[in-house]
């Protein structure tokens, strides 16, 4: 499984970029794909305080509400 990071769709872009591992390490990319192993490695680095956490926030679909 992979995680696709598209900063253009991040809901906290601009608010959390300064404290996101992507922008700290690479600058704001248009899109980045990180596999599970790389994501675990970033988590280990963040747990040890060496890099900030990934701050990607993606939108989710809300519940479908049908009117009567």
Phi, psi and omega in degrees: 000146179233159175247125177261124180254112177241101184301334179295336181256000180290129183288343179249021178300133183093319180279324185239006182300322183295341184237031180247137182301327181297309182288329177294316183275323190237349192082169183286104179277158176291321177199144182217140177245126181238128178278174184301320180295318178293322179296319176296320178297318177296323177297319178297314179299319179292320179301327180271001177079016182275332175219157175288165179286158172292128184253016182299126176236116182257145178292150175239151177287135178281174178293145176277123182246121179263136178278158182283000000 
